């Protein structure tokens, strides 16, 4: 944090001040900025509004409110837009390859505009899965006075007298394939499950990352779980506009907020909430952008020492709207402190420390969403990091929502998600199988697609308790079951997952933190020498994704591009 007086136009003077900048001012006068506007600090308001999904659909409304707050606090806002890809809508198609790629493009585009136009400060508004880490990665690169506002969750739908989310639809596809529900029932459910704007309602990737970044301190305390269509969300957005001007006056920058202790707080929150395994990729990526050393094995250490307390979907009963009613993310701060897992000195964008946010947390009497310490769902967190001769550089296994700690079974190996999905829907995957989906990694996919369609179909077919799945791809935050993703090295880079064949015996042992195939080292090596990935017709892969495949690193390092 800087000392002494802060020049509020510390960057924009280069763009707006002096006779030599007359042409630049002329352009801006032509679109409504007066001399008084240009004499004030210029604050970027970046978002991913788009009409291809509900997740980001409220971003322009929130941006307007943020701008009101900036003006009221003495700044001049300038709005900008970037892209977004819907994981849920592209899931199970080739379009899903673009999802993780979009995280880098979102960060790149915000960085470029904010840098080129010399913004003095920045508010970023996010919604769907990759816009959340993408926006924060941009803040880390720019290191400007800034904050992130999450657009909020969709409310749950109602179907047959119960709350439903998009996860129910994905699982219903598998149930429909085996005749457990009718065409009419599936159609009724799909029309009810997503009733408005906002991101998925469970503790899937969007809400996991929103919680993580609020606990990290780059989002204001109490802001994230206000639902997208709740009337208070506009108030939160206006407050963020006022707040960013205060952040600018204080000279607070992401390097003051995104520290190693703050990242460890965020990891503990993900573990305590049973959140998405994608958080591991994204927090590694943010740490990399900020230059904070963080290794994948540190996630395991923190998760093993943190109880699972949040009874949230996909493994639990409640959703983000319920968490908001229970006390929101500040209640998670409180539980982390009670458990001794909160670094209380970590500073946040509001100026409060993490400990002060825990002090101020309000818990709704009788709430059941966040359990007391003495009544955990599980004594340890919602994920673990494992290694072995299948994943020498590590992989991530999700532990929330099931009780299995060990599975031994025959491999059923598929090159790509589509082949695995066809096999599940055709009834070719049976109890005890370990489904192996390879060539879906960051470079091999390319794009590291999520396997929600397959995992949901397995659950819907009634095999959730008897089948395991491993992949060098990723899982949706909505996925649940016994599954290990992010297997590294990936197949296309010579990872041992490339050597697996159908019928090989694989052991997944959580307590030992091992994932191994029953093959001698020399047999594995021989198979790898003989293995060639399936031919990829690059004409069918977009140029942007081919560029990404050449630059992207290992999932064990956050799948960042360099």
N, C-alpha and C positions, 0 to 999 in steps of 0.2 A: 504494500500500500504506500502511496506517495505521502510525503510530508509537506506541510505548508500549503499555500494557496495553489489551486489547480486551475490552469487555463482551460475553461470549458470548451473553447474552440481550438483545442490543442492540435487538431488535424485539419479541420475544415477551413482554417484561415488560408491554407495553401490553395484552396479551391475558390474562395469567395472574396478575398481581401486584396485591395490594391488596384491601381489603374490597369495593370496588365491583365487583370482577370475580368475586364469589362465584357468580353465576348461570352464567357461562362455565365456571368450574371444575366446577360441578355437572354440566353437560352432559358434560364430558370424563371426570369420575369414573364416570359411568354407562356408559361404553364401555371402561373398564378402565385409565384413566390415574390413578395415585395422586399424592399430593402431592409425593412425591419426583420423579416423572416430570416434573411441571409446573414444578418448580424448576430443571430442566436446560434447556439450549438446545433449541429445537424445530427439527428439520430435516425439511423436506419431501422425500419420495421420490416423484417423479412418473414415470409410465410410460404406455405405450400398449398394454397387454395387450388382446388382442382375439382372438376365435375365427374371424375371417374370413380369416386368412392365416397362413403359418408364420413370417413375418419377426419378429413381435412376440410369438410364442406363449410364449417363455420369460421374458417380462418380469416376471411375478409371482414366479417362482422366483428371479430375480436380485434383485428388490426385497426379498424376504425375507432374502437374504444381505446386501444393503446395510444393512438395518435391524439385523441382528446386529452388523455392524461399527460402526454409529453408537452402539448401546447400549454395546458394549464400550469405546468411546472417550469415554463420558460424556455422550452426547446422547439425546434422545427423538425417535424418528422418527415421522412421520405420513405415511402412504401416500395417494397420490391417483392417479386414472386420467384419461386423456384419450383422444381418438379416434385412429383410424388408417384410412387408405384404402389398399388394395393396388393399386399400379400394375399389377402383373402380372395380377391376376385381373380387373380392370376394363378392361384394355387392349383397344382396339378396340370399346368400347361407350360409350354416353352416360355411364356411371358414371365414366369416366376424367376427365370434367370436374371432378370433385370432388377430384382428387388434389392439385393445386397449391393449391386453395382450402384444403385441410386444413392445409397448412403454417401459414397465418395463424391458423386456429382453434386449432391446437395451441398456438402461441405465446400467443394470447389467453387460452386457458383456464388454462394454467399460470401466466401472469402474474396473472390475477385471483385464483386460489386462494392463491398464495404471498403476494400483497400483502394480501388481505383477512384472512388468518389469521396474518399477521405472523411468517412463518418467519424464523429467524435465519440459516439456510443451506439449501442445496437441492442434491439429487442428481437429475439427470434421466436416465432410461434410454430409449434409442431403439432402433429396429430397422429399419423399412422406410424408403424413400427420403425422404419428407417429414417423418417424425417426427424425423429427425436434425437438419436445419436448424431445424425448428420449435422443438425444445427449446432449441437454442442461441440462437435469436432471443429466446426468453423470458428466458434467463440474461442476455443483453445488456441487455434492457429493465430487468430488476429490479436488476442490478448487486449481487447478494448474493454472499457467499462460496459458491462452487458449483462443480460439475463435471458433465460428461456422460460416461455409460458407454454404449458401443455394445453391443447384445445379441449381436452376433457373426454370422458367416456360417454358412449351411447347408453341410454337406459335399457334395461332388459325388455324383451318382448313377452307377451302372454299367449300361451297356447294350452288349451285344455286345462285351464285353472292352475297353471304353473308358470313361473318365470323361465324363459328360454333365451339362449344366446346363439351366436353363429356356430359355436361348437356343436350344439344339438343338431344343426343342419348337416354339418360334415359327418357326424356319426350316423345320422339317419340315412345317408347314402349307402353306408355299409349294411345297415339294417334292411334297407330296401332291396339290396342285391341278394340277400338270403331270404327274402319274403317275409321279414318280420313286420314291415309296415307297407301300406298300400301306396299306389300312385297318388291318390287323393290326400292321404295323410301327409306325405312328403310335400305336396304342393301347399297344403294349409300351413305347415310348419315354416316353409321358406318365406311365405308371405307375412308371417308374424314375427320372425326372429330378430329382425333388424329395423326397428321402428322409427328411425330418425337419424340425425347427424351425430357424429362422435365416433371414437374408436371403440374396438371390441370391449365388452363390459367385464370380461373376466380378468384375472391376473395373468393375462397373456403378455406378449412382448410390449405392447404400447403402454399399458398400465404399469408393468414392471419397470420399464425405463423411466416413466414419469415419476414413479416413487423413488427410484434410484437417484435421479437427478435432483429431486427435492431434498433427499437426505444428503446428497453430495453438497448441496447448498447453492447450486447455480440457478435453481428455481425458487421463488419465494415460498416460505413455509405456509402450508394450508391452501395453496393454489391448485394443486394438481388434481385432486379427486373431486373438485366441484364439477358436476356433470356438464357435458357440452351444451345441453339445452336448458339448464337451470338458469333462471333469471339472474342469479348472482354472478354468473361467469363474466358478464360484461363489466360488472363492478370490479371483479378481479383484474380484468384486462386494463381498465382505466388506472387502477392502482399500480399495475406494472409500468404503465407509462410515466406516472409520477415517480415511481421507485427508481427507474433507470436514470432519471435526472439527479436523484440523490446519490446513486452509485457513481455517477460522473463527478459530482461535486466532492465526493469522498475519495475519488481516485482509486476506487476498488477495481481490481482486474481479475480475470480468471486465474492467473497464477497465484493470487491470494486465496482463492476458494478451492481450486482443483488441486489439492495436495494429497500426499500419500495417506495421511490419517482420514481425510474426507472420503477418498476412494474406498478405504477399508470400511468406513461407516456405510457407504452405499452397497458394498458387497454383502455386508451383514444384513442389510434390509432386504436384499433379494433373497438371501438364504432364509430369513425369518418369515418371509411372505410366500415361500414356495413359488417364486417367480420364474420367468422364462430363462432357459439356458442361453438364449441369445444375449442376455445381459453380459455374459462372460466375453463374448466377441466384442460387444460395444464398449464395455468399460476398459478392456485392454486397448481398444482403438483410441479412446479418449486419453488414456494415460500416455499412449505413444505420441499423440499430437501435442500433449502438454509437456512431454519430456520427463514424466514421472516414471521411475522404474517399477514395473509391475509384472509378475510372472503368473502363469496359469495355475501353478501349484499353490499359490497364496489363496486362491479361491477355495480350494479344498480345505486348507487350514482353518479359514474363517467359517466355512459352512459346518465343518465338523464341531466347531465350538459354539454354534448358534442354534437354539431350538427353533423348530417350525411352529409358529404360533398363529399364523393367519389362515383362517378356514375359507380360502378363496378358490374359485374355479381356476384351472380345470380339475384339480384334485379335490377341491372342497365344495362347500355349499353356497358361498356368497359371492357377490360381484362388487365392482368398484363403487356403484351407487350405495350399496350397503356399507362399504368401508367409509365412505364420506359421512354417512349418517352416524357411524360409530365413533367418529373422531378424526378420520382422515389420516394422512401421513404423520402429523405430529404425534398421534398415538403410537405409531411405530417407533418414532424417536424415544418416546417415554419407555416403551418396553425394552428397547436396546440399552437404554441407560440402566434400567432395573437389572438387566442381565450383566451389566458391566462390559458391554460390547460397543459402547458409544464413546468416541473421542469427543468430549464435551467442549473442548477449546476450539474445534473447527469453526471457522467463520463462514457465514452465509451472506447472500446478496442483500438481505434485509439489514445487515449489521449485527443481527443476533448471532450468538454462538449456538452450536447444536445443543448444548446443555440448557441454554435459555429457552430454546424451542420446546425441549422436553418438559421444562418447568411449566410452560404456559399451555401444554396440551390439555385438551378437554375430552374426557371419556364419557360417552353416553351411558347412563346407568342401565345395567342389564344387557348391554350389547354382547353379542356372541361371535363377532367377526374376528376380533383379535383376542386370543385367549390369554388368561393370566399366566405368568411364568410357571406356576406350579401345575398347570394343566396343559402341557404342550401336546400338539398333535403327534409330534415326534421329538425325541431329545436332540436331534441334529437337523441341520438345514436341508433345503430342498434339492440339493445337487451334490455331486462328488466328481472329482477328477481321477481318472484311472489311466494306467499304462499297462504295457504287456507286449507280447510279440505281435499282436494285431495293431497296437497303437503306441509305438515307442516314444512318440512326442506328446502323447496324451490324447484323451477324449473326455467328453462330458456326459455324465449319466444323470437323468432326472429321477429324483427319489420321492417327490411329493405325489400323492394320489394313489400310491400302491404300497404293498408291504414286502415285495420280493427283494431279496438281497443277493440272490444267487440263481443262476440259470445255466444248465448244461444241456446242449442239444445240437442237432444237426443243422448245418448251414443250408439255407436256400439262397443262392447268390443271383443277383440281378444287376445288369449294367444299365442303370438308370431307373428313375422313378416309375415311368410308364409301364415297364415290364413287370415291376413288383405289383403295381396296382391291378394290372390285368390278372395276375396270378391270385391275388387276394379275392377279387370279385368272382373269379372262376372256381373258387373253393380249393385251389391247389396248395394253399398254406394251411397247415394243420397244427394241432396242439404239439407243443415242445419245440417247434421249429424256431430257428434264429434267422430272421430275414436279414440278408446283407444287401444293401443298396450302395453301389460304388460308382465312381466317375461322376459324382455330384458335388465335388469339393469346389473351393473358390476358383481354381484354375481349370479343373477338369469338367465342371458342369457345362460351361463355366457359370459362375454366379452363386453356387452353394444354395441350391433351392431348398425350401422347407418341405418336409415329408408329411405334412398334416393330412393330406388326402389319404395316404396309405395308413398312417397310424389311426386315423378316425375310422377308416373302413375295417381295420382289424378289430377295433373296439366294437363297432356296429355289428360285425359278424359273430360276436360273442367269444372272441379269442384273446381279449385283452389280458386275461389272467394266465394265459398258457403259452403265449408267443412273445419272443423278444425281437428287437430290431437294432441293427447297428448300421451306421452310414458315415461316409466322409462328407455328406451334406449336413443340413441342420434340421432342427425341429421348430415348428411354430410354438409360440408360448401357449397355444391352445392344446397342443399335443399332451397326452398323458399315457402312461404305461411304462413297461420296462424297456428302456431304449437308450442307446448310447450314440451320440452324434459328434461331429467335429473330429472324427478319427484322423489323426495326423501321424506321419505324412499321408496325404491323400493318394489315391490310386495313380493318378496321372503323373505324380512326382515320385513314383517308385515305392509308395507305402505298402506294407505287407497286406493290407486289405485287398490289393490287386492279386495276391497269390491265392486267395481263398477260392475253394470250389464247393459246389453243392455236395453235401454229405460229410464234409469235414466236421469234426466235433469241436465246438467252441464253448469255452467256460467264461461266464461273466460273474465275477466275485467281488461284490461291493466292499465287503469287510476287508478283503486283502488288497483292494484297489487294483485289481488285475483284470485284463481281458486278453485271453490267450486262445490260440488254436492248437490243437493236439498234433503238431508237426515238428519234426526235428529242424534245427536251424539250417542244415544243408539242404533239406527238402524245400524249405521256404525260399532259400536263396536261389535254388535251381528254378523254381516256378517263376520267381520274379524275373530272372534272366530271360525266360521264355515268354513273358507276358507282353502283350501289345494292347493298348487301349482300343476300344472300338473306333473305327474311322469316323471322324467328324467332318461333315461337309460345311466348311466355313461360310459358304454362300448362304447357308440357312441361319447363321449366327450374326447378329447385328454387329456393325463395326465397333460401336462403343463397347460392347461386351467382349469382343476380341481384343481390344486394347487393354481392357481390365484384366483379362486372363494372362496377358504378358507381364503385367506389373504387380499383380496381387501376391501377397505372401501367405504364410501358413495360417490356418485357423487357430493354431496354438499361440499365435502372436496377435490375434485380433483381425486377421484377414484384411490388413491395411495395404494400400498401394504405395510403392516407393519407386 
